[in-house]
Amino acid sequence: MINVQDVADKADMIVNGYAFTKCELGYKVLNLNNTSKAMVISFDGEMLETTMDDIEVDIVKSIYNKDKEYLED
């Protein structure tokens, strides 16, 4: 079982219930309200792997493209 509090504490950014955590491929994104929904998004904003539906993928990509400047070191 995923510990939502641990994921949230380690996240680099949380927007609209989605936790973005940096990984070597880009960012792991977890829906904190439904932990069965996750995604890996590249640094270029491309979806690499997901358990989300198309609408949720578009939402996450939109959030990433809008707020990625806050993720950069």
N, C-alpha and C positions, 0 to 999 in steps of 0.2 A: 504494500500500500504506500502510495506517495504521501510524504509529509509536506503539505501545502505550505506550512509555516517555514520549513527549511528552504524550500524552493524560492519563496518570496524573499527570505533573508539574503539568499545568495544571488538574486537576480540583479542584473545591471540596470534594468528599467522595468517598470510595471505601468501599463497603460490599458485602461478599460478592462481590467481583469486578466490581461495577458502578460505573463512574466517572460522577459527576454534575458537569456543568459548566454554569454559568449562561449563559443566552443571553437575547435580548430577549423571547422568548415564554415562557420559564420555564427549563427545564433540558434539556440534551442528555444522554442517558444512553447509555453504551456498555458492552456486555459485554466486559470485557477478555480473557476466555477465548475468545470467539468474536466477533470484530470485525464480522462480518456482521449481528450483532444489535444494533440501536440503536433509540432512542426519543426523542421530544421530549415532555416532560410540562409542563403549564402550572403556574403558581404555585399554582393551586387543586387540583392533583393529577390533572387530566384528561389522558388520552392524546391528543395532537394528531396524531402521526405515528409509525409504527413499522415495523420489519421483524421484530419478535418475535412469537411465537405467544401465544395467550391466557393460557396458564399463566405464561409469563415476564412478560407485561404485569402480571398480578396480583401477581407477586413484586415487581417494580419499584415498583408503586404502593404496595404494603404497606411497603416499605423507605422510600419517600419520605414517606408519611404518618406513619410512626413516628419518622423522624429529621430531618424538615424543619426543626426548630428549630435544628439545627446548621448549616444552610445560610443562615439569615437573618443579615443584617448587624447 
